[in-house]
Amino acid sequence: MFIDRVIVRVTAGNGGSGIVSFRREKFTPLGGPDGGDGGKGGDVIIRADSNLSTLLDYTYRDAWQAESGAHGSGSNKTGRSGSDIVLPVPPGTVIRNHDTGDVITEVLEDGDTVVVAHGGRGGKGNTWFATSVHRSPREWQPGEDGEAVALELELKLIADVGLVGQPNAGKSTLLSVVSAATPKIGDYPFTTLAPNLGVVQLSDSRTFVVADIPGIIEGAHEGKGLGLQFLRHIERTRLLAFLIPIDALDWQLEYDQLRTEIAQYSTELSEKPHCVVFTKMDLLGEDEPPPIEAPEAFGVYAISAAARSGLDALKLAWWRRLLDMRKAVVQPVKDVELP
């Protein structure tokens, strides 16, 4: 089951309290205060784990609490700090405060960590309150409470190429033949009810990730169909591929509708590089794409996943575009004049 949004309540550990204690040893009269401090409460930490691809675990348990710190003891002994609790999530998870809706942070790379609830500070023992005129203090501090917060965890898949198209455009079939992914394939609309990821392997260890996004229909940006539920998963893709089946009634209209839905959902998303891919070309027995007006696309391609035709050219075009984008990110080093 693909779960991409959950609400969890986390509570950090409370700090331990300091204590009132006085040194009592043989031959040491009036030993003075020796009350130790309380230990710090444990933090709640969220860590990105590349072994995960869904937030399913948090549907079984929605409340998490770190360990509290131990109280101090005599002989100026500080209480043991509480253990932190680590919540693993898939890379690409956005963390929000559920009550305010504010974005706290997001974890994008494997191993990224963030403390979402800090443990309470331990209280001071009576040793800290001793002065030259107040030699037998009986003051102490209680430990501070740990932070408690309700979090909304939202997963946005990270992929290089996002396959976008209306239901039955051939997205799942294409993903299944260019990668080792095994998405559900059927001859009825909305076969894909959850995004699927697949790794495309080229020669010389060249790889990139392709995401199959559930079908987008007109009005998806308003929540129609699967709507907003999965549109957010293409926000982090680096480029988009608009799939148009060759048996569509109006190729230009279908392309324009897809572009409109993407633009109305996110202007930034509409500016990502994209290409047009005509699918199911085996129905016509042709290899050349039909005419279409797509001036902003970096290419128009024709494929048949069933006949395995046109796939190599498409994968190579994706790779070259991704490579150009990676090179553009690397800024050239400016020449520095030496004195």
C-alpha positions as CSV (number, residue, x, y, z in Angstrom):
1,M,0.0,0.0,0.0
2,F,1.3,3.4,-1.0
3,I,0.9,5.9,1.9
4,D,2.2,9.4,1.2
5,R,0.6,11.6,3.9
6,V,0.2,10.9,7.6
7,I,-0.2,12.8,10.9
8,V,1.9,11.8,13.9
9,R,2.2,13.2,17.4
10,V,5.6,13.3,18.9
11,T,6.7,14.1,22.4
12,A,10.3,14.6,23.5
13,G,11.4,13.3,26.9
14,N,11.1,15.4,30.0
15,G,14.2,16.5,31.9
16,G,15.0,14.9,35.2
17,S,14.8,16.9,38.4
18,G,17.7,18.0,40.5
19,I,17.7,16.8,44.1
20,V,18.5,18.1,47.6
21,S,21.3,16.1,49.1
22,F,24.1,16.7,51.7
23,R,27.4,15.0,51.9
24,R,27.5,12.6,54.8
25,E,30.8,10.9,55.4
26,K,32.7,9.8,58.4
27,F,35.2,12.3,59.7
28,T,33.7,14.9,57.3
29,P,31.3,17.0,59.4
30,L,29.2,19.6,57.6
31,G,30.1,18.2,54.2
32,G,27.8,20.6,52.4
33,P,25.3,20.2,49.5
34,D,26.0,17.5,46.9
35,G,22.7,17.2,45.1
36,G,23.2,16.2,41.4
37,D,21.4,17.6,38.3
38,G,18.7,15.8,36.4
39,G,19.4,14.3,33.0
40,K,18.3,15.8,29.7
41,G,15.2,14.3,28.0
42,G,15.6,12.5,24.7
43,D,15.0,14.3,21.4
44,V,12.6,13.1,18.6
45,I,14.6,12.9,15.4
46,I,13.4,12.3,11.8
47,R,15.9,10.7,9.5
48,A,15.7,10.0,5.8
49,D,16.2,6.3,4.9
50,S,16.6,5.3,1.3
51,N,15.3,1.8,2.1
52,L,11.8,3.2,2.6
53,S,9.4,4.3,-0.2
54,T,6.2,4.9,1.8
55,L,4.9,6.2,5.1
56,L,2.9,3.1,5.7
57,D,4.5,2.3,9.1
58,Y,3.0,5.5,10.6
59,T,-0.6,4.3,9.9
60,Y,-0.2,1.6,12.5
61,R,1.2,3.9,15.2
62,D,0.7,7.6,15.3
63,A,2.1,8.6,18.7
64,W,5.8,8.5,19.6
65,Q,7.6,9.6,22.8
66,A,11.2,9.8,23.7
67,E,12.6,8.7,27.0
68,S,12.7,11.1,29.9
69,G,15.9,11.9,31.8
70,A,16.6,10.4,35.2
71,H,16.7,12.4,38.3
72,G,19.9,13.5,39.9
73,S,21.4,11.8,42.9
74,G,23.8,12.4,45.8
75,S,27.6,12.9,45.4
76,N,26.9,15.4,42.6
77,K,25.8,12.6,40.3
78,T,23.9,13.8,37.2
79,G,21.0,11.7,36.1
80,R,21.2,9.7,32.9
81,S,20.0,11.4,29.8
82,G,17.0,10.0,28.1
83,S,17.5,8.1,24.8
84,D,16.6,9.8,21.6
85,I,13.9,8.3,19.3
86,V,14.6,8.2,15.6
87,L,11.7,8.0,13.1
88,P,12.8,6.9,9.6
89,V,11.0,8.3,6.6
90,P,11.6,8.1,2.8
91,P,13.8,10.8,1.2
92,G,11.6,13.5,-0.1
93,T,9.4,13.8,3.0
94,V,8.2,17.3,3.9
95,I,7.6,17.9,7.6
96,R,4.9,20.4,8.6
97,N,3.5,21.6,11.9
98,H,0.0,20.1,11.7
99,D,-1.6,22.8,13.9
100,T,-0.2,25.8,12.0
101,G,0.5,24.4,8.6
102,D,4.1,25.8,8.6
103,V,6.8,23.8,6.9
104,I,9.4,22.9,9.4
105,T,11.9,21.3,7.0
106,E,12.3,18.5,4.5
107,V,14.7,15.6,4.2
108,L,15.9,15.0,0.7
109,E,19.0,12.8,0.9
110,D,19.6,9.5,2.6
111,G,20.8,10.1,6.1
112,D,19.5,13.7,6.4
113,T,18.3,14.2,10.0
114,V,16.3,16.9,11.8
115,V,15.3,17.3,15.4
116,V,11.6,17.9,15.4
117,A,11.0,17.9,19.2
118,H,13.8,18.8,21.7
119,G,14.0,17.1,25.1
120,G,13.6,19.0,28.3
121,R,16.6,20.4,30.1
122,G,17.5,18.6,33.4
123,G,16.9,20.6,36.6
124,K,19.7,21.8,38.9
125,G,20.5,20.1,42.2
126,N,21.0,22.1,45.4
127,T,24.8,22.2,44.9
128,W,24.2,25.1,42.4
129,F,22.5,27.2,45.0
130,A,25.3,27.2,47.6
131,T,26.9,30.6,48.4
132,S,29.2,31.9,51.1
133,V,26.2,33.0,53.1
134,H,23.8,30.2,52.2
135,R,25.8,27.1,52.8
136,S,22.9,24.6,53.3
137,P,20.6,25.3,50.4
138,R,17.4,23.3,50.0
139,E,16.5,24.7,46.7
140,W,16.3,22.6,43.5
141,Q,14.9,22.8,40.1
142,P,12.4,20.4,38.4
143,G,13.2,19.2,34.9
144,E,11.7,21.0,31.9
145,D,9.0,19.3,29.9
146,G,9.9,18.0,26.5
147,E,8.4,19.6,23.4
148,A,5.2,18.0,22.0
149,V,4.0,18.7,18.5
150,A,1.7,17.2,15.9
151,L,3.4,16.7,12.6
152,E,2.1,16.2,9.1
153,L,4.5,14.1,7.0
154,E,4.0,14.4,3.3
155,L,6.0,12.3,0.8
156,K,6.9,13.8,-2.5
157,L,8.7,11.3,-4.7
158,I,12.1,12.2,-6.1
159,A,12.6,11.1,-9.7
160,D,14.5,12.3,-12.7
161,V,11.7,11.8,-15.2
162,G,8.0,12.0,-14.5
163,L,5.5,10.3,-16.8
164,V,2.4,12.5,-17.2
165,G,-0.7,11.6,-19.1
166,Q,-4.4,10.9,-19.0
167,P,-5.7,7.5,-17.9
168,N,-4.7,4.7,-20.2
169,A,-2.0,6.7,-21.9
170,G,0.4,3.8,-21.5
171,K,2.5,5.2,-18.6
172,S,2.7,2.0,-16.6
173,T,3.4,-0.1,-19.7
174,L,6.3,2.2,-20.7
175,L,7.7,2.1,-17.1
176,S,7.5,-1.7,-17.1
177,V,9.6,-2.1,-20.3
178,V,12.2,0.5,-19.6
179,S,12.9,-0.6,-16.1
180,A,12.5,-3.5,-13.7
181,A,9.4,-2.0,-12.1
182,T,6.2,-4.0,-12.2
183,P,3.3,-1.6,-12.0
184,K,-0.3,-2.8,-12.4
185,I,-1.4,-2.7,-16.1
186,G,-5.0,-3.0,-17.3
187,D,-7.2,-2.0,-20.2
188,Y,-9.4,0.3,-18.1
189,P,-8.9,3.9,-16.8
190,F,-7.2,4.6,-13.5
191,T,-5.3,1.3,-13.4
192,T,-2.5,3.0,-11.5
193,L,-3.8,4.2,-8.1
194,A,-0.3,5.0,-6.7
195,P,2.9,6.4,-8.1
196,N,5.5,3.8,-9.2
197,L,9.3,4.3,-9.5
198,G,11.6,2.5,-11.8
199,V,15.3,2.7,-12.4
200,V,16.3,2.9,-16.1
201,Q,19.7,1.2,-16.8
202,L,21.7,2.3,-19.7
203,S,25.2,1.1,-20.7
204,D,28.3,2.1,-18.8
205,S,26.4,2.2,-15.4
206,R,24.3,5.1,-16.5
207,T,21.1,5.1,-14.5
208,F,18.2,7.5,-13.8
209,V,14.8,7.2,-12.1
210,V,11.4,7.4,-13.8
211,A,8.1,7.9,-12.0
212,D,4.8,6.8,-13.3
213,I,2.2,9.2,-12.0
214,P,-1.5,8.2,-11.9
215,G,-3.7,9.6,-14.7
216,I,-4.4,13.3,-14.8
217,I,-7.7,14.5,-16.1
218,E,-9.2,17.9,-16.8
219,G,-9.8,19.7,-13.5
220,A,-7.2,17.6,-11.6
221,H,-5.7,20.8,-10.1
222,E,-9.1,21.3,-8.4
223,G,-9.1,17.8,-7.0
224,K,-11.0,16.0,-9.7
225,G,-10.2,12.4,-10.4
226,L,-7.1,11.5,-8.4
227,G,-6.3,15.2,-8.6
228,L,-4.1,16.8,-6.0
229,Q,-3.5,13.5,-4.3
230,F,-0.7,12.7,-6.7
231,L,0.0,15.9,-8.6
232,R,2.5,16.8,-5.9
233,H,4.6,13.8,-6.7
234,I,5.8,15.4,-10.0
235,E,7.0,18.6,-8.2
236,R,10.4,17.1,-7.6
237,T,10.9,15.5,-11.0
238,R,13.6,17.1,-13.1
239,L,11.9,16.8,-16.4
240,L,8.4,15.7,-17.6
241,A,7.3,13.4,-20.4
242,F,3.7,14.1,-21.6
243,L,2.4,10.8,-23.0
244,I,-0.3,10.9,-25.7
245,P,-1.8,7.7,-27.0
246,I,-2.0,7.6,-30.8
247,D,-5.6,6.5,-30.6
248,A,-6.6,9.7,-28.7
249,L,-9.4,11.7,-30.4
250,D,-7.4,15.0,-30.5
251,W,-3.7,14.9,-29.9
252,Q,-3.2,18.6,-29.7
253,L,-6.2,19.1,-27.3
254,E,-4.9,16.3,-25.0
255,Y,-1.4,17.9,-24.9
256,D,-2.8,21.3,-24.2
257,Q,-5.1,20.0,-21.5
258,L,-2.1,18.3,-19.7
259,R,0.0,21.5,-20.0
260,T,-2.9,23.6,-18.6
261,E,-3.5,21.3,-15.6
262,I,0.2,21.4,-14.7
263,A,0.4,25.2,-15.1
264,Q,-2.7,25.7,-13.0
265,Y,-1.3,23.5,-10.3
266,S,2.1,25.0,-10.2
267,T,3.8,27.7,-12.3
268,E,7.2,26.4,-11.3
269,L,6.3,22.9,-12.4
270,S,5.1,24.1,-15.8
271,E,8.5,25.6,-16.5
272,K,10.3,22.3,-16.1
273,P,11.8,20.8,-19.3
274,H,9.4,18.4,-21.0
275,C,9.0,16.3,-24.1
276,V,6.1,14.8,-25.9
277,V,5.8,11.0,-26.3
278,F,3.3,9.4,-28.6
279,T,2.5,5.9,-27.4
280,K,0.9,2.8,-28.9
281,M,2.4,3.5,-32.3
282,D,2.0,-0.2,-33.2
283,L,-1.7,0.5,-33.7
284,L,-0.8,2.5,-36.9
285,G,2.3,0.5,-37.8
286,E,4.3,3.7,-38.1
287,D,7.5,4.9,-36.5
288,E,7.3,8.7,-37.0
289,P,5.3,10.9,-34.6
290,P,2.3,12.8,-36.0
291,P,2.4,16.6,-36.2
292,I,1.8,18.5,-33.0
293,E,2.5,22.1,-31.9
294,A,4.7,21.9,-28.9
295,P,7.3,24.7,-29.3
296,E,8.5,24.5,-25.6
297,A,9.2,20.8,-25.8
298,F,12.7,19.6,-26.2
299,G,11.6,16.8,-28.4
300,V,8.7,14.8,-29.8
301,Y,9.1,11.0,-29.9
302,A,7.0,8.0,-31.0
303,I,7.2,4.7,-29.2
304,S,5.5,1.3,-28.9
305,A,6.0,-0.3,-25.6
306,A,4.3,-3.5,-26.8
307,A,6.6,-3.7,-29.9
308,R,9.6,-2.4,-28.0
309,S,10.2,0.3,-30.7
310,G,11.5,3.8,-30.2
311,L,12.5,3.1,-26.6
312,D,16.3,3.4,-27.0
313,A,16.0,6.8,-28.7
314,L,13.7,8.0,-26.0
315,K,15.9,6.8,-23.1
316,L,18.9,8.4,-24.7
317,A,17.1,11.7,-25.2
318,W,16.1,11.7,-21.5
319,W,19.7,10.9,-20.4
320,R,21.2,13.6,-22.6
321,R,18.7,16.2,-21.3
322,L,19.4,15.2,-17.7
323,L,23.1,15.3,-18.3
324,D,22.8,18.8,-19.7
325,M,20.9,19.9,-16.6
326,R,23.5,18.4,-14.3
327,K,26.2,20.3,-16.1
328,A,24.3,23.5,-15.9
329,V,24.2,23.2,-12.1
330,V,28.0,23.1,-11.9
331,Q,29.1,26.7,-12.0
332,P,32.5,27.4,-13.7
333,V,35.3,28.6,-11.4
334,K,36.1,32.2,-12.1
335,D,39.7,33.2,-12.9
336,V,41.4,34.9,-9.9
337,E,44.2,37.4,-10.6
338,L,47.2,36.6,-8.5
339,P,49.0,39.6,-6.9
